[in-house]
């Protein structure tokens, strides 16, 4: 049946997170923002907690300035952001007032759509923020994180989709396949089951290319009723990242479906990102071959690339196969948590420690103990009792055996930082002052930021920085500029 399929772009959020360790600068984004706005995407996904953290910690950029700069250039297409559990910008659950403020500041700075997820599918961690976002006029999507396990059945996903609609008043539902393990065969049962329960609300699908499955799965899912798909623009597509937008469009149109995305508009965008990759030595995604072993560990793209890099830095890259096998074992021990942030990171770290130590759970990170004791929410399946005993005995004695509900934090924050605006207040709540000082010291001034989308000004800045050039001529149609230094 011929259908019209919406496309959500996630190049500047998930593509760079999976392939460039979230190190895409605002300067790399701005020159193509207007072209992406014209392309006809259903939404452009821009920001989650990881992007904010990387902007402050590694790029020395103000994430709020990034959002405002993109919003000024993207005027037609809704910008989309993530609500990750009740965490806002951290891993630990935050008080409701902090989670609400995160939503408020995103909306105030230009976000119009949210996708909301909790790795445990514990909607106690999402309902308040999603309802608050709706009260501010935002469009909300409940994110069903897909996984292969004895726990994650079609029946579970149907129940969670119903809860997203009834309890959180979600406008739409989507399947998030962070590990790229959704097969066409499983989509053939899961998609119709979800469509029956969500009614006329849109159903989306967001997969990754780690196993080489998503293009086939996308076609099967559309045939069964999926309404929109998530893609990336190369070179930030395929491999660990979501599928290539050009391949997806070609496949959909070949099968008789309609898409309102203009591929020609995106070719210049792809060229721009390819130039950034070459200039900065960043990798390009490539289609992956099928890897059956990935069904065991299900490590998602961004975590896999970071894990590989960290093992290499420690001279232990040869032990990656052992670590991946151990990831599968740890996941089963812990009751089959989905391999999604932050649990994928917890599993990966615990697996590395188990392999290096040679004694499983001899060393237990605080986050693993907190997960096992329910500090991140209700577990869908219990931890193996013997493993739980080892985790409790060997983990930090300072972690309470019973989770406590976080107390409101905003009143105290406002007392400690009088006169500080709410954007700054959130940054001060989550980041060390030294990091924020370094961010401000490294930030480009407003003139340099506005010049990021102007090639001539950018060229002049780069030329001026090269002290070995004494005479420069820049010539284009109707303009000749000579500089002597």
C-alpha positions as CSV (number, residue, x, y, z in Angstrom):
1,X,0.0,0.0,0.0
2,X,1.4,3.4,-1.0
3,X,2.0,5.6,2.1
4,X,3.5,9.0,2.9
5,X,6.4,8.5,5.3
6,X,7.8,11.3,7.5
7,X,11.6,11.6,8.0
8,X,13.1,12.9,11.3
9,X,16.7,14.0,11.0
10,X,19.0,13.1,13.9
11,X,22.4,13.9,12.3
12,X,23.3,16.7,14.8
13,X,22.1,14.6,17.8
14,X,22.5,10.9,17.4
15,X,24.7,10.7,14.3
16,X,27.4,12.7,15.9
17,X,26.9,10.9,19.2
18,X,27.4,7.5,17.6
19,X,30.3,8.3,15.2
20,X,32.0,11.5,16.5
21,X,31.7,10.9,20.3
22,X,29.4,13.9,20.4
23,X,32.2,16.3,19.4
24,X,30.4,18.2,16.6
25,X,30.9,21.9,17.3
26,X,28.3,24.6,16.8
27,X,30.5,26.0,14.1
28,X,30.1,22.8,12.1
29,X,26.3,22.9,12.4
30,X,25.5,26.5,11.6
31,X,26.5,26.7,7.9
32,X,24.0,24.0,6.9
33,X,21.2,24.7,9.4
34,X,19.1,26.7,6.9
35,X,19.5,24.1,4.2
36,X,18.4,21.4,6.6
37,X,15.4,23.5,7.5
38,X,14.4,23.7,3.8
39,X,14.8,19.9,3.2
40,X,11.3,18.9,4.4
41,X,12.0,16.9,7.5
42,X,9.2,16.2,10.0
43,X,11.6,17.3,12.7
44,X,15.3,17.9,13.3
45,X,16.6,16.2,16.5
46,X,19.2,18.4,18.1
47,X,19.8,17.9,21.8
48,X,19.8,15.6,24.7
49,X,21.8,15.4,28.0
50,X,24.9,14.0,26.2
51,X,25.1,16.9,23.8
52,X,24.9,19.4,26.6
53,X,27.6,17.6,28.6
54,X,29.9,17.3,25.6
55,X,29.4,21.0,24.7
56,X,30.4,22.1,28.2
57,X,33.0,19.5,29.1
58,X,34.9,19.0,25.8
59,X,34.0,21.7,23.3
60,X,33.9,24.6,25.7
61,X,30.6,25.8,24.2
62,X,27.5,27.1,25.8
63,X,24.8,24.6,24.8
64,X,22.0,27.1,25.2
65,X,23.8,29.5,22.8
66,X,24.0,26.6,20.4
67,X,20.2,25.9,20.6
68,X,19.4,29.6,20.1
69,X,21.7,29.9,17.2
70,X,20.2,26.9,15.4
71,X,16.7,28.0,16.2
72,X,17.4,31.4,14.6
73,X,18.3,29.5,11.4
74,X,15.7,26.7,11.5
75,X,12.4,28.5,11.4
76,X,10.1,26.0,9.6
77,X,11.1,22.6,11.0
78,X,10.4,21.8,14.6
79,X,13.5,21.1,16.7
80,X,13.4,18.0,18.9
81,X,15.1,17.1,22.1
82,X,15.2,14.2,24.5
83,X,13.7,13.7,28.0
84,X,15.8,10.9,29.5
85,X,14.0,9.5,32.5
86,X,14.0,12.0,35.5
87,X,17.7,12.6,35.0
88,X,17.7,16.0,33.1
89,X,21.5,16.4,32.6
90,X,22.9,13.6,34.8
91,X,22.6,9.8,35.4
92,X,21.0,10.0,38.8
93,X,17.3,10.7,39.2
94,X,16.6,14.3,39.9
95,X,13.9,16.1,41.8
96,X,10.8,16.9,39.8
97,X,11.5,20.6,39.9
98,X,14.9,20.1,38.2
99,X,13.4,17.8,35.5
100,X,10.6,20.3,34.9
101,X,13.1,23.2,34.6
102,X,15.1,21.2,32.0
103,X,11.9,20.9,29.9
104,X,11.0,24.6,30.4
105,X,14.4,25.9,29.3
106,X,14.5,23.7,26.2
107,X,11.0,25.0,25.2
108,X,12.0,28.6,26.0
109,X,15.1,28.3,23.9
110,X,13.4,26.8,20.8
111,X,12.5,23.1,21.3
112,X,9.0,22.2,20.0
113,X,9.0,18.4,20.2
114,X,10.2,15.9,22.8
115,X,10.9,12.2,22.7
116,X,10.8,10.7,26.2
117,X,12.4,7.5,27.4
118,X,13.4,5.6,30.5
119,X,15.7,2.6,30.1
120,X,13.5,0.6,32.5
121,X,10.2,1.8,31.0
122,X,9.3,3.0,34.4
123,X,6.8,5.7,33.6
124,X,7.0,7.1,37.2
125,X,10.2,8.6,35.9
126,X,8.6,10.3,32.8
127,X,5.0,11.1,33.4
128,X,5.5,14.4,35.2
129,X,8.0,15.8,32.7
130,X,5.9,14.7,29.7
131,X,2.7,16.3,31.1
132,X,4.7,19.5,31.9
133,X,6.0,19.6,28.3
134,X,2.5,19.3,27.0
135,X,1.3,22.1,29.3
136,X,3.9,24.3,27.6
137,X,2.6,23.5,24.1
138,X,5.2,20.9,23.1
139,X,4.5,17.7,21.1
140,X,5.5,14.6,23.0
141,X,6.5,11.1,21.8
142,X,6.8,8.1,24.1
143,X,10.0,6.1,23.3
144,X,9.8,2.3,23.5
145,X,13.4,1.2,23.6
146,X,13.6,-2.1,21.8
147,X,15.6,-5.1,23.0
148,X,15.9,-8.8,22.5
149,X,15.5,-10.6,25.8
150,X,13.1,-13.0,27.6
151,X,11.5,-9.9,29.2
152,X,11.0,-7.6,26.2
153,X,8.0,-9.2,24.5
154,X,5.4,-7.6,22.1
155,X,3.0,-7.8,25.0
156,X,5.3,-5.7,27.2
157,X,5.7,-3.0,24.5
158,X,1.9,-2.9,23.9
159,X,1.3,-2.4,27.7
160,X,4.0,0.4,27.8
161,X,2.6,2.1,24.7
162,X,-0.9,2.1,26.2
163,X,0.6,3.6,29.4
164,X,2.4,6.3,27.5
165,X,-1.0,7.4,26.0
166,X,-3.2,7.0,29.0
167,X,-0.9,8.2,31.7
168,X,1.4,10.6,29.9
169,X,-0.9,11.8,27.1
170,X,1.7,11.2,24.5
171,X,0.9,12.6,21.0
172,X,2.9,9.8,19.3
173,X,4.9,6.6,20.1
174,X,8.1,5.4,18.6
175,X,10.3,2.3,18.6
176,X,13.9,3.1,19.5
177,X,16.3,0.3,18.3
178,X,19.5,1.7,19.8
179,X,21.4,-1.6,19.3
180,X,20.1,-2.2,15.7
181,X,18.7,-5.6,16.5
182,X,15.1,-5.2,15.3
183,X,14.7,-7.7,12.5
184,X,12.1,-7.4,9.7
185,X,10.5,-10.6,11.1
186,X,10.1,-9.1,14.6
187,X,8.8,-5.8,13.1
188,X,6.1,-7.8,11.4
189,X,4.6,-8.7,14.7
190,X,5.5,-5.7,16.9
191,X,4.4,-2.9,14.6
192,X,0.8,-4.2,14.0
193,X,0.5,-4.9,17.7
194,X,1.4,-1.3,18.6
195,X,-0.8,0.2,15.9
196,X,-3.8,-1.6,17.3
197,X,-3.3,0.0,20.7
198,X,-2.2,3.5,19.7
199,X,-5.0,4.1,17.3
200,X,-4.5,7.1,14.9
201,X,-1.4,8.4,16.7
202,X,1.8,8.3,14.6
203,X,4.2,5.4,15.1
204,X,7.9,6.1,14.5
205,X,11.0,3.8,14.2
206,X,14.6,4.8,15.0
207,X,17.2,2.1,14.3
208,X,21.0,1.9,14.0
209,X,23.2,0.2,11.4
210,X,25.4,-1.9,13.6
211,X,24.2,-5.2,12.3
212,X,23.3,-4.1,8.7
213,X,19.6,-4.6,9.4
214,X,17.8,-1.2,9.4
215,X,17.1,-0.6,5.7
216,X,15.3,-3.9,5.4
217,X,13.6,-3.4,8.7
218,X,12.5,0.1,7.8
219,X,10.7,-1.2,4.7
220,X,9.0,-4.0,6.5
221,X,7.9,-1.6,9.3
222,X,6.5,0.9,6.9
223,X,4.5,-1.9,5.1
224,X,3.1,-2.8,8.5
225,X,2.1,0.7,9.5
226,X,5.1,2.8,10.7
227,X,4.5,6.4,9.9
228,X,8.0,8.1,10.3
229,X,11.6,7.0,10.2
230,X,14.8,8.4,11.8
231,X,17.8,8.9,9.6
232,X,21.1,10.7,9.3
233,X,23.0,12.6,6.6
234,X,26.3,11.0,5.6
235,X,29.1,10.8,6.6
236,X,27.3,10.7,10.0
237,X,25.1,7.7,9.0
238,X,25.3,3.9,8.9
239,X,27.7,1.8,11.0
240,X,27.1,2.7,14.6
241,X,24.7,5.5,13.6
242,X,21.2,5.6,12.2
243,X,20.6,4.8,8.5
244,X,21.6,6.9,5.6
245,X,18.9,9.3,4.6
246,X,19.6,9.0,0.8
247,X,19.4,5.2,0.9
248,X,16.2,5.3,2.9
249,X,14.6,7.8,0.5
250,X,15.6,5.7,-2.5
251,X,14.3,2.5,-1.0
252,X,11.0,4.0,0.1
253,X,10.4,5.6,-3.3
254,X,11.4,2.4,-5.1
255,X,8.7,0.6,-3.1
256,X,6.1,3.2,-4.1
257,X,6.0,5.3,-0.9
258,X,6.0,9.1,-0.8
259,X,8.5,11.2,1.1
260,X,8.5,15.0,1.3
261,X,12.3,15.3,1.9
262,X,14.3,16.9,-0.9
263,X,17.4,14.8,-1.4
264,X,19.0,17.4,-3.6
265,X,18.9,20.0,-0.9
266,X,20.8,17.6,1.4
267,X,23.7,16.9,-1.0
268,X,25.4,20.2,-0.1
269,X,24.8,19.4,3.6
270,X,26.5,16.0,3.1
271,X,29.4,17.6,1.4
272,X,29.8,20.1,4.2
273,X,29.9,17.4,6.9
274,X,32.3,15.4,4.8
275,X,34.6,18.5,4.7
276,X,34.3,18.8,8.5
277,X,35.2,15.1,8.9
278,X,38.3,15.4,6.7
279,X,39.4,18.7,8.3
280,X,39.0,17.4,11.8
281,X,40.0,13.8,11.3
282,X,36.6,12.4,12.2
283,X,35.4,9.0,10.9
284,X,32.7,8.4,8.3
285,X,30.0,5.8,8.8
286,X,29.8,2.9,6.4
287,X,27.2,0.1,6.0
288,X,27.9,-2.8,8.3
289,X,27.8,-6.5,7.6
290,X,25.5,-8.8,9.6
291,X,27.0,-9.7,13.0
292,X,25.0,-12.4,14.8
293,X,27.1,-12.0,18.0
294,X,25.7,-8.5,18.5
295,X,22.4,-10.1,19.5
296,X,24.1,-11.3,22.6
297,X,25.7,-8.1,23.9
298,X,23.5,-5.5,22.1
299,X,25.9,-2.7,22.9
300,X,24.6,0.4,21.1
301,X,26.7,2.4,18.7
302,X,27.9,5.4,20.8
303,X,28.9,3.1,23.7
304,X,30.6,0.7,21.4
305,X,32.8,3.3,19.8
306,X,33.7,4.8,23.2
307,X,34.4,1.4,24.7
308,X,36.7,0.5,21.8
309,X,38.6,3.8,22.1
310,X,39.0,3.4,25.9
311,X,40.3,-0.1,25.6
312,X,42.7,1.0,22.9
313,X,44.0,3.9,25.0
314,X,44.7,1.4,27.8
315,X,46.5,-1.0,25.5
316,X,43.7,-3.6,25.9
317,X,42.0,-3.4,22.5
318,X,42.8,-7.1,21.9
319,X,40.4,-8.0,24.7
320,X,37.4,-6.4,23.2
321,X,35.9,-9.7,22.1
322,X,36.1,-11.0,25.7
323,X,34.5,-7.8,26.9
324,X,31.6,-8.0,24.5
325,X,30.9,-11.6,25.6
326,X,31.0,-10.5,29.2
327,X,28.6,-7.6,28.4
328,X,26.0,-10.2,27.4
329,X,26.6,-12.2,30.6
330,X,26.4,-9.1,32.8
331,X,23.2,-8.0,31.1
332,X,21.6,-11.4,31.9
333,X,22.9,-11.2,35.5
334,X,21.2,-7.8,36.0
335,X,17.8,-8.9,34.8
336,X,18.1,-7.9,31.1
337,X,18.4,-4.1,31.3
338,X,18.1,-2.5,27.8
339,X,21.4,-1.4,26.3
340,X,20.6,2.3,26.3
341,X,22.0,5.3,28.2
342,X,22.9,5.1,31.1
343,X,22.6,1.3,31.5
344,X,24.7,0.4,28.5
345,X,27.5,2.4,30.0
346,X,27.1,0.6,33.4
347,X,27.1,-2.8,31.7
348,X,30.2,-2.0,29.6
349,X,32.2,-0.7,32.6
350,X,31.2,-3.7,34.8
351,X,32.2,-6.1,31.9
352,X,35.6,-4.5,31.5
353,X,36.2,-4.8,35.3
354,X,35.2,-8.4,35.3
355,X,37.5,-9.3,32.4
356,X,40.5,-7.3,33.8
357,X,40.1,-8.5,37.3
358,X,39.5,-12.1,36.4
359,X,37.0,-12.3,39.3
360,X,33.5,-11.3,38.3
361,X,32.1,-8.5,40.4
362,X,35.2,-8.2,42.5
363,X,34.9,-4.5,41.8
364,X,31.5,-3.0,41.6
365,X,30.9,0.6,40.3
366,X,28.5,2.7,42.4
367,X,26.1,3.0,39.5
368,X,25.8,-0.8,39.1
369,X,25.0,-1.2,42.8
370,X,22.4,1.7,42.6
371,X,20.8,0.0,39.5
372,X,20.6,-3.3,41.3
373,X,18.9,-1.7,44.3
374,X,16.4,0.2,42.3
375,X,17.8,3.7,42.6
376,X,17.1,4.4,38.9
377,X,13.6,3.0,39.0
378,X,11.6,-0.3,39.1
379,X,13.4,-3.2,37.5
380,X,11.4,-5.1,34.8
381,X,13.1,-8.3,35.9
382,X,15.1,-9.1,39.1
383,X,18.8,-9.3,39.4
384,X,20.2,-12.8,39.8
385,X,20.2,-13.5,43.6
386,X,23.8,-14.7,43.8
387,X,25.0,-11.7,41.7
388,X,22.9,-9.3,43.8
389,X,24.6,-10.6,47.0
390,X,28.1,-10.0,45.5
391,X,27.0,-6.5,44.3
392,X,25.7,-5.5,47.7
393,X,28.7,-7.0,49.6
394,X,31.4,-5.5,47.3
395,X,29.8,-2.3,46.3
396,X,30.1,1.0,48.2
397,X,28.7,0.8,51.7
398,X,27.6,4.4,51.4
399,X,24.8,3.5,48.9
400,X,21.5,3.1,50.8
401,X,19.8,-0.2,50.4
402,X,16.5,1.5,50.0
403,X,16.2,4.3,47.4
404,X,15.0,7.7,48.6
405,X,12.9,10.2,46.6
406,X,15.0,13.3,45.8
407,X,14.0,16.4,47.6
408,X,13.1,19.6,45.7
409,X,16.3,21.4,44.7
410,X,15.3,24.7,43.0
411,X,14.7,26.7,46.2
412,X,18.1,26.0,47.5
413,X,19.7,26.6,44.1
414,X,18.1,30.0,43.8
415,X,19.2,31.0,47.3
416,X,22.8,30.0,46.5
417,X,22.8,31.7,43.1
418,X,20.6,34.9,43.4
419,X,20.0,36.7,40.2
420,X,21.2,33.9,38.0
421,X,19.0,33.0,35.0
422,X,17.5,29.6,34.8
423,X,19.8,28.4,31.9
424,X,22.8,29.2,34.0
425,X,21.2,27.7,37.1
426,X,20.8,24.3,35.4
427,X,24.5,24.4,34.3
428,X,25.6,25.3,37.9
429,X,23.5,22.5,39.3
430,X,25.2,19.8,37.1
431,X,28.7,21.0,36.4
432,X,31.7,21.9,38.5
433,X,32.5,25.6,38.5
434,X,35.9,25.0,37.1
435,X,34.3,23.3,34.0
436,X,32.0,26.3,33.5
437,X,34.9,28.7,33.8
438,X,36.8,26.7,31.2
439,X,33.8,26.7,29.0
440,X,33.5,30.5,29.1
441,X,37.2,31.0,28.6
442,X,37.1,28.8,25.5
443,X,33.9,30.2,24.0
444,X,34.1,32.1,20.8
445,X,32.8,35.7,21.0
446,X,29.5,36.6,19.4
447,X,31.1,37.9,16.3
448,X,33.1,34.7,15.7
449,X,30.0,32.6,16.3
450,X,27.9,34.6,13.8
451,X,30.8,34.4,11.3
452,X,30.7,30.6,11.4
453,X,28.1,30.5,8.7
454,X,29.9,33.0,6.5
455,X,32.7,31.4,4.5
456,X,34.6,34.6,3.6
457,X,34.8,35.7,7.2
458,X,35.8,32.2,8.3
459,X,38.5,32.2,5.6
460,X,39.9,35.5,6.6
461,X,40.1,34.4,10.3
462,X,42.0,31.3,9.3
463,X,44.4,33.2,7.0
464,X,45.1,35.8,9.7
465,X,46.0,33.0,12.1
466,X,48.8,31.8,9.7
467,X,51.8,34.0,10.4
468,X,53.8,32.4,7.6
469,X,51.8,34.2,4.9
470,X,52.7,37.8,4.0
471,X,50.5,38.4,0.9
472,X,47.1,36.8,0.2
473,X,44.7,37.3,-2.7
474,X,41.1,36.1,-2.5
475,X,39.2,36.3,-5.7
476,X,35.6,35.3,-6.7
477,X,33.0,36.6,-9.2
478,X,33.1,40.4,-9.0
479,X,35.3,40.5,-6.0
480,X,39.1,40.7,-5.6
481,X,40.6,41.1,-2.1
482,X,44.3,41.6,-1.5
483,X,45.8,41.5,2.0
484,X,49.4,42.4,2.8
485,X,50.7,41.5,6.3
